[in-house]
Amino acid sequence: METIAWVAAVLATALLVLIGWWLWLRQSAKALHHEVSARAARLEADAERQAANKLREAEVAAKEKLLQARTEFEKVSRQRRAELEAMERRLTQREDSLDKRADESAHRERELGAREREATLLERELEKRQGQLDRLLAEEQGKLEQIAGLTALQAREELVRLVENDARIDAARLLKRIEDEAREKAQKEAQRIIGIAVQRAASDYVAETTVSVVVLPNDEMKGRIIGREGRNIRALEMATGVDLIVDDTPEAVIVSNFDPLRREIAKVALDRLITDGRIHPARIEEVVEKVKAEFDERIRQEGEAALLELNISGVHPELIKLLGRLRYRTSYGQNVLKHSKEVAFLAGVMAAELKANVHVARRAGLLHDIGKAVDREMEGSHLELGIELLRKFGETEEVVHAMACHHGDYDPETVEAVLVTASDALSAARPGARREILETYVKRLEKLEEIAAGFRGVQKTYAIQAGREIRIIVDSERIADEAALWLSKDIAKKIEQELTYPGQIKVTVIRETRAVEYAR
């Protein structure tokens, strides 16, 4: 019982504590509520005051901006009004100006109308006077024709002829003066350049023939070369393409052919057969094939040596072989490879003196006769074949053009083309470079003199310096000094048209006036 009472007392005490604590909490909550309400009221009052301040500041700022905008608007409006007023004043001025111009145009139209009427009257008056003048001129012309005994057409033709003669004489004098001045300035320089080139490129030429002689150790060797029933000599001729002449010439056999390469192959093969002693058809074919192979290599070496000598590179291998073949090709007795090298050297020297393209001039000079390496095997002139070969094997158009002009078939468009043409003429025209048949040479000289003698006023003609110059003596009473100049040009042009010749021909017209008187 005591325990229960104790528990009940404890519970009652706890209950009283709880009730007291709850009452305290309630009182604290009310106090806290009053404090929070008061703080909220203060915060609300502060917020209202701040909002009112912000509103007043915003109103002030808005009023300031409004005032500023109104001021700016008024300023812009004043400027626009000023611009509009200025434009209005300009338009007014333009209207006034246009009115003035309109008035002036109307005034000018009235003046022009008056002047047109005056011009019409003047034109009629002029037509009338022109008619009178034409009648007077016709009358005067009729009187002049009666007095002179010539019609107007005849008089005009006579006047034209006289004027033409005077103009021709004046032109001849002017041309002679210009040529003399140009000759004085250019002759020394040209002579110097050509002299340097020719002197530096001077070389000897050996005249080629169409036969070669093979020396035999004894006359018994002739029989072995001929063979039984001529089989050895036939085999040798078929293998080499030459003619073997075995005659009474002691210890010698003649190899005949127009192709120097074939002739040289046959000569070397025959020398080897004679040295070896075994001469029969099978051995002949074997030796000839070996010699041909050796000559192919020798030809290539000749071409490479020419390029090395002239310091030229980048040439196609096929062109190198064709260059080497020119070593065994002649033209008028002149070795074509030596001639080509000389032309290249001359063109290069002159190009260097004239500040032109030395590489193009030298290359075109070396290749200018490349067509002669195949002209006996293919159709066409050596010039056309050469152009085709150079283009086929990748040479530049500058080189092809310079090469194509060396015979005058094409007009030169570059300095290098002119130099190659001049170098070819120099190499071929110098004494001893080429040889001609005596009969052809004499006929050319006779034709040269005959051409010059066919002109009016020519008394005598003389072809001198192996046909390189012709001197013409004219009648001084029929040919004047100025006409002599035109005569030399006309003769030179006719020689170019009717005569074929290497190099160039100098035409010299000589006019002499002699005054003779006797003292008694």
C-alpha positions as CSV (number, residue, x, y, z in Angstrom):
1,M,0.0,0.0,0.0
2,E,2.8,2.2,0.8
3,T,4.4,1.5,-2.5
4,I,1.2,2.4,-4.3
5,A,0.9,5.5,-2.3
6,W,4.5,6.4,-3.1
7,V,3.9,5.8,-6.8
8,A,0.8,7.9,-6.7
9,A,2.6,10.7,-5.0
10,V,5.3,10.6,-7.6
11,L,2.8,10.7,-10.4
12,A,0.9,13.5,-8.8
13,T,4.2,15.5,-8.5
14,A,5.1,14.8,-12.1
15,L,1.7,15.9,-13.2
16,L,2.0,19.1,-11.3
17,V,5.4,19.7,-12.8
18,L,4.1,19.1,-16.3
19,I,1.2,21.4,-15.7
20,G,3.5,24.1,-14.5
21,W,5.8,23.6,-17.4
22,W,2.9,23.8,-19.8
23,L,1.7,27.0,-18.2
24,W,5.2,28.5,-18.5
25,L,5.5,27.5,-22.1
26,R,2.1,29.1,-22.8
27,Q,3.1,32.3,-21.2
28,S,6.4,32.3,-23.1
29,A,4.6,31.7,-26.3
30,K,2.3,34.6,-25.7
31,A,5.3,36.9,-24.9
32,L,7.1,35.7,-28.0
33,H,4.0,36.3,-30.1
34,H,3.7,39.8,-28.9
35,E,7.4,40.4,-29.6
36,V,7.1,38.9,-33.1
37,S,4.0,41.0,-33.8
38,A,5.7,44.2,-32.7
39,R,8.8,43.4,-34.8
40,A,6.7,42.6,-37.8
41,A,4.8,45.9,-37.3
42,R,8.2,47.7,-37.2
43,L,9.5,45.9,-40.3
44,E,6.2,46.7,-42.2
45,A,6.5,50.3,-41.2
46,D,10.2,50.4,-42.4
47,A,9.2,48.7,-45.6
48,E,6.5,51.2,-46.2
49,R,8.8,54.1,-45.5
50,Q,11.5,52.7,-47.9
51,A,8.9,52.0,-50.6
52,A,7.6,55.6,-50.3
53,N,11.2,56.8,-50.6
54,K,11.9,54.6,-53.6
55,L,8.7,55.8,-55.2
56,R,9.6,59.4,-54.6
57,E,13.1,58.8,-56.1
58,A,11.6,57.0,-59.1
59,E,9.2,59.9,-59.7
60,V,12.1,62.4,-59.5
61,A,14.2,60.3,-61.9
62,A,11.3,59.9,-64.3
63,K,10.6,63.6,-64.2
64,E,14.3,64.3,-64.9
65,K,14.4,61.9,-67.9
66,L,11.2,63.3,-69.2
67,L,12.6,66.7,-69.0
68,Q,15.9,65.6,-70.7
69,A,13.9,63.8,-73.4
70,R,11.8,66.9,-74.0
71,T,14.9,69.0,-74.2
72,E,16.5,66.7,-76.7
73,F,13.4,66.5,-78.7
74,E,13.1,70.2,-78.9
75,K,16.8,70.4,-79.9
76,V,16.3,67.9,-82.7
77,S,13.1,69.5,-83.8
78,R,14.9,72.9,-84.1
79,Q,17.6,71.3,-86.2
80,R,15.1,69.6,-88.5
81,R,13.2,72.8,-88.8
82,A,16.5,74.6,-89.7
83,E,17.3,71.9,-92.3
84,L,13.9,72.0,-93.8
85,E,14.0,75.8,-94.0
86,A,17.5,75.6,-95.7
87,M,16.2,73.0,-98.2
88,E,13.2,75.2,-98.9
89,R,15.5,78.1,-99.6
90,R,17.6,76.0,-102.0
91,L,14.6,74.7,-103.8
92,T,13.4,78.3,-104.1
93,Q,16.7,79.3,-105.5
94,R,16.7,76.4,-108.0
95,E,13.2,77.2,-109.1
96,D,14.4,80.8,-109.7
97,S,17.5,79.5,-111.6
98,L,15.4,77.1,-113.7
99,D,13.1,79.9,-114.6
100,K,16.0,82.1,-115.7
101,R,17.4,79.2,-117.8
102,A,14.1,78.6,-119.4
103,D,14.0,82.3,-120.3
104,E,17.5,82.1,-121.7
105,S,16.7,78.9,-123.7
106,A,13.7,80.6,-125.2
107,H,15.8,83.6,-126.1
108,R,18.5,81.4,-127.6
109,E,15.9,79.4,-129.6
110,R,14.7,82.7,-131.0
111,E,18.3,83.7,-131.9
112,L,19.0,80.3,-133.4
113,G,15.9,80.5,-135.5
114,A,17.1,83.9,-136.8
115,R,20.6,82.6,-137.5
116,E,19.2,79.5,-139.3
117,R,17.2,81.8,-141.6
118,E,20.4,83.9,-142.2
119,A,22.4,80.7,-142.8
120,T,19.8,79.5,-145.3
121,L,20.0,82.8,-147.2
122,L,23.9,82.6,-147.1
123,E,23.8,79.0,-148.4
124,R,21.7,79.9,-151.3
125,E,24.0,82.8,-152.0
126,L,27.0,80.5,-151.8
127,E,25.4,78.0,-154.2
128,K,24.8,80.7,-156.6
129,R,28.3,82.0,-156.4
130,Q,29.7,78.4,-156.6
131,G,27.8,77.9,-159.8
132,Q,29.3,81.1,-161.2
133,L,32.8,80.0,-160.0
134,D,32.4,76.5,-161.6
135,R,31.5,78.2,-164.9
136,L,34.4,80.5,-164.7
137,L,36.8,77.6,-163.8
138,A,35.5,75.6,-166.7
139,E,36.0,78.5,-169.1
140,E,39.5,79.0,-167.7
141,Q,40.3,75.3,-167.9
142,G,39.2,75.3,-171.5
143,K,41.4,78.3,-172.2
144,L,44.4,76.6,-170.4
145,E,43.9,73.3,-172.3
146,Q,43.9,75.3,-175.6
147,I,47.0,77.2,-174.6
148,A,48.9,74.1,-173.2
149,G,47.7,71.6,-175.8
150,L,46.9,69.1,-172.9
151,T,43.7,67.9,-171.4
152,A,43.1,68.1,-167.6
153,L,43.7,64.4,-167.2
154,Q,47.0,64.5,-169.1
155,A,48.1,67.6,-167.1
156,R,47.2,65.8,-163.9
157,E,49.2,62.7,-164.9
158,E,52.2,64.8,-165.9
159,L,52.0,66.6,-162.5
160,V,51.8,63.3,-160.6
161,R,54.7,62.0,-162.6
162,L,56.8,65.0,-161.8
163,V,55.8,64.9,-158.1
164,E,56.5,61.2,-158.0
165,N,60.0,61.6,-159.4
166,D,60.8,64.4,-157.0
167,A,59.4,62.4,-154.1
168,R,61.4,59.3,-155.3
169,I,64.6,61.4,-155.5
170,D,63.9,63.0,-152.1
171,A,63.2,59.5,-150.6
172,A,66.3,58.1,-152.1
173,R,68.4,60.9,-150.6
174,L,66.8,60.5,-147.2
175,L,67.2,56.7,-147.4
176,K,70.8,57.1,-148.4
177,R,71.5,59.5,-145.6
178,I,69.8,57.2,-143.0
179,E,71.6,54.2,-144.3
180,D,74.9,56.0,-144.2
181,E,74.3,57.1,-140.6
182,A,73.2,53.6,-139.6
183,R,76.1,52.0,-141.4
184,E,78.6,54.3,-139.7
185,K,77.2,53.4,-136.3
186,A,76.5,49.7,-136.9
187,Q,79.2,48.5,-139.3
188,K,82.1,48.6,-136.8
189,E,80.1,46.9,-134.1
190,A,78.8,44.2,-136.6
191,Q,82.3,43.7,-138.0
192,R,83.7,43.3,-134.4
193,I,81.1,40.8,-133.4
194,I,81.3,38.7,-136.5
195,G,85.1,38.9,-136.6
196,I,85.3,37.7,-133.0
197,A,82.9,34.9,-133.7
198,V,84.6,33.7,-136.9
199,Q,88.1,34.1,-135.5
200,R,87.2,32.0,-132.4
201,A,85.4,29.3,-134.4
202,A,88.0,29.0,-137.3
203,S,88.6,25.3,-138.1
204,D,89.8,23.2,-141.0
205,Y,87.6,21.2,-143.3
206,V,88.6,18.1,-145.2
207,A,86.8,17.7,-148.5
208,E,84.9,14.4,-148.5
209,T,84.5,12.2,-151.5
210,T,82.2,9.5,-152.5
211,V,84.9,6.8,-152.6
212,S,87.3,5.3,-150.1
213,V,90.5,3.3,-150.9
214,V,91.4,0.1,-148.9
215,V,95.1,-0.7,-149.1
216,L,95.8,-4.4,-149.7
217,P,99.0,-6.3,-148.5
218,N,99.3,-7.7,-152.0
219,D,97.4,-8.2,-155.3
220,E,96.6,-11.9,-154.4
221,M,94.2,-10.6,-151.8
222,K,92.0,-9.2,-154.6
223,G,91.1,-12.8,-155.6
224,R,90.3,-13.8,-152.0
225,I,88.0,-10.7,-151.7
226,I,86.2,-11.6,-154.9
227,G,85.9,-15.3,-153.9
228,R,84.8,-18.2,-156.0
229,E,82.4,-17.0,-158.7
230,G,82.3,-13.6,-156.9
231,R,80.4,-14.8,-153.8
232,N,82.6,-13.0,-151.3
233,I,82.3,-9.6,-152.9
234,R,78.6,-10.0,-153.4
235,A,78.1,-10.9,-149.7
236,L,80.2,-7.9,-148.7
237,E,78.2,-5.6,-151.0
238,M,74.9,-6.9,-149.8
239,A,75.9,-6.7,-146.1
240,T,77.2,-3.2,-146.3
241,G,75.2,-1.6,-149.2
242,V,78.2,-0.3,-151.0
243,D,79.9,-1.0,-154.3
244,L,83.4,-2.6,-154.3
245,I,85.5,-1.8,-157.3
246,V,88.4,-4.1,-158.0
247,D,90.4,-2.8,-160.9
248,D,94.0,-2.7,-162.1
249,T,95.0,-0.3,-159.3
250,P,97.9,-2.1,-157.6
251,E,97.3,-3.3,-154.0
252,A,94.0,-1.3,-153.6
253,V,90.3,-1.8,-153.6
254,I,87.9,1.1,-154.0
255,V,84.7,1.4,-151.8
256,S,82.1,3.6,-153.5
257,N,78.9,5.0,-152.0
258,F,77.2,8.3,-151.5
259,D,76.6,7.5,-147.8
260,P,79.8,8.1,-145.8
261,L,78.6,6.0,-142.9
262,R,78.0,2.9,-145.1
263,R,81.3,3.5,-146.8
264,E,83.2,3.8,-143.5
265,I,81.6,0.6,-142.2
266,A,82.5,-1.3,-145.3
267,K,86.1,0.0,-145.2
268,V,86.6,-1.0,-141.5
269,A,85.0,-4.4,-142.1
270,L,87.1,-5.1,-145.1
271,D,90.3,-4.1,-143.2
272,R,89.4,-6.5,-140.4
273,L,88.7,-9.3,-142.9
274,I,92.0,-8.7,-144.6
275,T,93.8,-8.7,-141.2
276,D,92.0,-11.8,-140.0
277,G,92.5,-13.7,-143.3
278,R,89.2,-15.6,-143.1
279,I,87.1,-14.3,-145.9
280,H,83.9,-16.1,-146.6
281,P,80.2,-15.1,-146.6
282,A,79.4,-16.2,-143.0
283,R,82.5,-14.5,-141.7
284,I,81.8,-11.4,-143.7
285,E,78.3,-11.1,-142.2
286,E,79.6,-11.6,-138.7
287,V,82.3,-9.0,-139.1
288,V,79.9,-6.5,-140.7
289,E,77.4,-6.9,-137.8
290,K,80.1,-6.3,-135.2
291,V,81.4,-3.2,-137.0
292,K,77.8,-1.8,-137.2
293,A,77.4,-2.3,-133.5
294,E,80.7,-0.6,-132.8
295,F,79.6,2.3,-135.1
296,D,76.3,2.7,-133.2
297,E,78.3,3.2,-130.1
298,R,80.8,5.5,-131.9
299,I,77.9,7.6,-133.2
300,R,76.5,8.0,-129.7
301,Q,79.9,9.0,-128.4
302,E,80.3,11.6,-131.3
303,G,77.0,13.1,-130.4
304,E,77.8,13.3,-126.7
305,A,81.3,14.8,-127.4
306,A,79.6,17.5,-129.5
307,L,77.2,18.3,-126.7
308,L,80.0,18.3,-124.1
309,E,82.2,20.6,-126.3
310,L,79.4,23.1,-126.5
311,N,78.2,22.7,-122.9
312,I,74.7,21.7,-123.9
313,S,72.7,19.3,-121.7
314,G,69.2,17.8,-121.6
315,V,69.1,16.5,-125.2
316,H,67.0,13.5,-125.9
317,P,69.1,10.3,-126.5
318,E,67.7,9.8,-129.9
319,L,68.7,13.3,-130.9
320,I,72.2,12.5,-129.6
321,K,72.4,9.5,-131.9
322,L,71.2,11.6,-134.9
323,L,73.9,14.2,-134.1
324,G,76.5,11.5,-134.1
325,R,75.3,10.4,-137.5
326,L,76.0,13.9,-138.9
327,R,79.7,13.1,-138.4
328,Y,79.4,10.8,-141.5
329,R,77.2,13.2,-143.5
330,T,78.6,15.9,-145.9
331,S,77.0,18.8,-147.7
332,Y,78.9,20.3,-150.6
333,G,81.9,18.5,-149.3
334,Q,81.5,20.1,-145.8
335,N,81.2,17.8,-142.8
336,V,77.7,18.5,-141.4
337,L,78.6,17.8,-137.7
338,K,81.6,20.1,-137.8
339,H,79.5,22.7,-139.6
340,S,76.7,22.4,-137.0
341,K,79.2,22.8,-134.1
342,E,80.7,25.9,-135.9
343,V,77.2,27.4,-136.4
344,A,76.4,26.8,-132.7
345,F,79.6,28.4,-131.6
346,L,79.2,31.4,-133.9
347,A,75.5,31.9,-132.8
348,G,76.5,31.6,-129.1
349,V,79.3,34.1,-129.4
350,M,77.2,36.7,-131.2
351,A,74.3,36.1,-128.7
352,A,76.6,36.8,-125.8
353,E,77.8,40.0,-127.5
354,L,74.2,41.1,-128.0
355,K,73.0,40.0,-124.6
356,A,70.5,37.5,-126.1
357,N,69.7,34.0,-125.0
358,V,73.0,32.2,-125.5
359,H,71.6,28.8,-124.6
360,V,68.8,28.9,-127.2
361,A,71.1,30.3,-129.9
362,R,73.7,27.6,-129.3
363,R,71.2,24.8,-129.0
364,A,69.3,25.8,-132.2
365,G,72.6,26.2,-134.1
366,L,73.8,22.7,-133.2
367,L,70.4,21.2,-134.2
368,H,69.7,23.3,-137.2
369,D,70.7,20.5,-139.7
370,I,69.5,17.5,-137.7
371,G,67.1,16.6,-140.5
372,K,70.1,15.7,-142.7
373,A,70.7,12.7,-140.5
374,V,67.5,11.1,-141.8
375,D,66.7,12.9,-145.1
376,R,68.1,10.0,-147.2
377,E,65.8,7.6,-145.4
378,M,62.5,9.6,-145.0
379,E,60.5,11.8,-147.4
380,G,60.6,15.5,-147.0
381,S,63.2,18.3,-146.8
382,H,65.8,18.2,-144.1
383,L,64.2,21.4,-142.7
384,E,60.7,19.8,-142.3
385,L,62.2,16.6,-140.9
386,G,64.3,18.6,-138.4
387,I,61.3,20.5,-137.2
388,E,59.3,17.3,-136.7
389,L,62.2,15.6,-134.9
390,L,62.8,18.5,-132.5
391,R,59.1,18.7,-131.6
392,K,58.9,14.9,-131.2
393,F,61.8,14.8,-128.8
394,G,60.7,17.7,-126.6
395,E,62.7,20.7,-127.7
396,T,61.2,24.1,-126.8
397,E,59.4,26.3,-129.4
398,E,62.1,28.9,-129.1
399,V,64.7,26.4,-130.3
400,V,62.4,25.0,-133.0
401,H,61.6,28.5,-134.3
402,A,65.3,29.5,-134.4
403,M,66.2,26.3,-136.2
404,A,63.3,26.6,-138.7
405,C,64.3,30.1,-139.9
406,H,67.8,29.3,-141.0
407,H,66.9,28.8,-144.7
408,G,64.4,31.8,-144.8
409,D,61.3,29.6,-145.1
410,Y,59.9,31.2,-142.0
411,D,60.2,34.9,-140.9
412,P,62.4,35.2,-137.8
413,E,60.6,36.5,-134.7
414,T,63.5,36.4,-132.2
415,V,67.1,37.6,-132.1
416,E,68.3,34.0,-131.7
417,A,66.6,33.0,-135.0
418,V,68.4,35.8,-136.9
419,L,71.7,34.8,-135.3
420,V,71.4,31.1,-136.3
421,T,70.6,32.2,-139.9
422,A,73.6,34.5,-140.0
423,S,75.9,31.9,-138.4
424,D,74.8,29.3,-140.9
425,A,75.6,31.7,-143.8
426,L,79.0,32.6,-142.2
427,S,80.0,28.9,-141.7
428,A,79.0,28.0,-145.3
429,A,80.2,31.1,-147.1
430,R,83.7,31.4,-145.9
431,P,86.4,30.4,-148.4
432,G,87.2,26.7,-148.5
433,A,84.1,25.7,-146.5
434,R,82.3,24.2,-149.4
435,R,83.1,23.1,-152.9
436,E,81.0,23.1,-156.0
437,I,81.3,21.5,-159.4
438,L,83.2,23.8,-161.8
439,E,80.4,23.9,-164.4
440,T,77.8,24.9,-161.8
441,Y,80.1,27.5,-160.4
442,V,80.7,29.1,-163.9
443,K,77.0,29.0,-164.8
444,R,76.2,30.8,-161.5
445,L,78.7,33.5,-162.3
446,E,77.3,33.9,-165.8
447,K,73.8,34.1,-164.5
448,L,74.8,36.7,-161.9
449,E,76.3,39.0,-164.6
450,E,73.3,38.4,-166.9
451,I,70.8,39.4,-164.3
452,A,72.7,42.7,-163.6
453,A,73.2,43.5,-167.3
454,G,69.4,43.3,-167.9
455,F,68.7,46.6,-166.1
456,R,68.5,50.0,-167.9
457,G,71.6,52.1,-167.9
458,V,74.0,49.3,-167.0
459,Q,77.2,49.3,-169.1
460,K,79.4,46.5,-167.7
461,T,79.1,43.9,-165.0
462,Y,81.9,42.0,-163.2
463,A,81.3,39.0,-160.8
464,I,84.3,39.0,-158.4
465,Q,85.4,37.3,-155.2
466,A,84.2,33.9,-156.3
467,G,80.7,35.2,-156.9
468,R,80.4,36.8,-153.5
469,E,80.3,40.3,-155.1
470,I,79.1,41.8,-158.3
471,R,80.3,45.3,-159.5
472,I,78.1,47.2,-162.0
473,I,79.3,50.2,-164.0
474,V,76.4,52.4,-165.1
475,D,76.0,55.2,-167.6
476,S,76.3,58.5,-165.6
477,E,74.1,60.3,-168.1
478,R,71.2,57.9,-167.7
479,I,71.5,57.0,-164.0
480,A,71.7,59.7,-161.3
481,D,73.3,59.3,-157.9
482,E,69.9,58.7,-156.2
483,A,68.8,56.3,-158.9
484,A,72.0,54.2,-158.4
485,L,70.9,53.4,-154.9
486,W,67.5,52.1,-156.1
487,L,69.2,50.2,-158.9
488,S,71.4,48.3,-156.4
489,K,68.3,47.4,-154.4
490,D,66.4,46.2,-157.5
491,I,69.3,44.1,-158.7
492,A,69.8,42.5,-155.3
493,K,66.1,41.7,-155.1
494,K,66.1,40.1,-158.5
495,I,69.2,38.0,-157.6
496,E,67.4,36.8,-154.5
497,Q,64.4,35.7,-156.6
498,E,66.2,34.0,-159.5
499,L,69.5,32.7,-158.2
500,T,70.4,30.0,-155.6
501,Y,73.7,30.6,-153.8
502,P,75.4,30.0,-150.5
503,G,75.9,33.0,-148.1
504,Q,75.3,36.4,-149.6
505,I,76.2,38.5,-152.6
506,K,77.3,42.1,-152.4
507,V,75.9,44.4,-155.1
508,T,78.1,47.5,-155.9
509,V,76.9,50.1,-158.4
510,I,79.6,52.4,-159.7
511,R,78.7,55.7,-161.3
512,E,81.4,58.0,-162.6
513,T,81.2,61.4,-164.1
514,R,84.2,62.7,-166.1
515,A,84.6,66.3,-167.1
516,V,87.1,66.8,-169.9
517,E,88.4,70.1,-171.3
518,Y,91.4,71.2,-173.3
519,A,93.6,74.2,-172.7
520,R,94.8,75.8,-175.9
